Amino acid sequence: MATETDDNSNKRNPAFKVDLDLKIIKGLSLAKVPTGYGPDGKLIFDPNPTQSEGAKPSIASFIIWDSNQSAPPGFGIRVAKRKLTSFAAR
């Protein structure tokens, strides 16, 4: 029987919903990853734990979904090691 430490099938990359704008998109990288929302509703970014040591980062990628009313349904930005990828999930 698999324990919680042995089973990685339920491990998901973090995903957050925010009203995307150009300033937010340009500032996204794996050096700082979102960890939650502040009291004002804005994202809180913290350093990726092992990113500074040159080792494999603890968070390899994350997704930011666009919550803007004028955005296409399912539009998001995936932040990975080498690039930002925009997509629309259907």
Residue, then its C-alpha position, 0 to 999 in steps of 0.5 A: m500500500a502506497t503511503e503519502t510520501d510514496d505516492n506522487s500521483n496526486k501531486r499537482n503544480p500550483a495554480f492561481k486565478v488573477d486578473l492578468d495584465l502586462k505587468i504581472i505577465k512580464g514579472l513571472s518566473l520560476a525564481k519567485v513562485p506564487t504561494g497564495y493571496g494576500p489580504d488585499g487579494k493580490l498574489i504573494f510571491d516567495p523565492n523558489p526554495t532550491q532555485s538559488e542553489g542551481a539544483k532542481p527547483s522544488i516547483a518546476s512549473f505553475i499556472i496562472w489563470d486569467s479571471n478577467q471577464s473579457a478573457p477567453p474562458g480557460f485562458g492561462i499562462r504556464v510558467a516553466k523553466r525556459k518559457l511562458t506559454s499561454f493557452a486556452a483550456r476547453 
